[in-house]
């Protein structure tokens, strides 16, 4: 969860106190929103926390793909694998 008293800072403040911000990022695992002229301009995040975010996004994408596939199967939106691969091979100039 974002703490607006600590996690939204100006880019100028970040530049002046980058060492302290790096310690905060590592300790809190929360991103910091950097502002320019009062508007959000960038988000800085600890590398470990960012990797965790990437892993969650990848997992969500896989789960959504599986969910869609199961939904298509329930609705009868299927075709034989031989038909698909035949079209795919023809479209990409692949011969057996």
Secondary structure as the mmCIF struct_conf table of DSSP 4:
data_model
#
loop_
_struct_conf.conf_type_id
_struct_conf.id
_struct_conf.beg_label_comp_id
_struct_conf.beg_label_asym_id
_struct_conf.beg_label_seq_id
_struct_conf.end_label_comp_id
_struct_conf.end_label_asym_id
_struct_conf.end_label_seq_id
TURN_TY1_P TURN_TY1_P1 UNK A 4 UNK A 6
BEND BEND1 UNK A 7 UNK A 7
STRN STRN1 UNK A 8 UNK A 10
HELX_RH_AL_P HELX_RH_AL_P1 UNK A 11 UNK A 16
TURN_TY1_P TURN_TY1_P2 UNK A 17 UNK A 17
HELX_RH_AL_P HELX_RH_AL_P2 UNK A 18 UNK A 28
STRN STRN2 UNK A 32 UNK A 36
TURN_TY1_P TURN_TY1_P3 UNK A 37 UNK A 38
STRN STRN3 UNK A 39 UNK A 44
HELX_RH_AL_P HELX_RH_AL_P3 UNK A 47 UNK A 74
TURN_TY1_P TURN_TY1_P4 UNK A 75 UNK A 76
HELX_RH_AL_P HELX_RH_AL_P4 UNK A 81 UNK A 91
TURN_TY1_P TURN_TY1_P5 UNK A 92 UNK A 93
#
